[in-house]
Amino acid sequence: MSQPNNILQPRLVAADSHTLSVVDDYIQRFSDDFENLSMALNTVIADDPASNGVLVAVRTALLANSEKAVGLSEGIMEQLILLPELEVNPYE
């Protein structure tokens, strides 16, 4: 995207349910990746408290991002995908 979100003007756009499903699949994969990376960090052993604190912080952030992705998928994407089809009349 060439413009930051705060510059874009709100506008109505058409998106088919297939495209929304693909986006939802990507969001779910991100969630799974975050969770898997967090679990992988559980295998890292840190001897000093500072390193251990960093590992805990990174695991916590990864799990939080995973939960946000799940919430986005369940709260927004599924609702968009299930919206009824709209008929658009040509404007003359």
C-alpha positions, 0 to 999 in steps of 0.5 A: 500500500503506497499510502498510510491508512490515516491518509486514505479517505473512507470509500465503499469498495466491492470485495467478493467472498472468495477474496475475503476467505483468502484474507481470512486464511492468511490471518489464521496462518499468521495466528498459527505462525505466532503460536508456533514461534512462541512454542519454539522459544519455550525450548530455548534455555537462558542462563541469565535473568535478562535473557530469560526476561527477553524470551518471556517478553517475546513469547508473550508478544507472539501469543498476544498477536496470535490472539489478536489475529484470532479475534480479527478472524472471528470478529470481523472476517467471518462476519464479512464473509457471511454478509448477504449478497448485495445487488448493485444498480448502475448509476446513470 
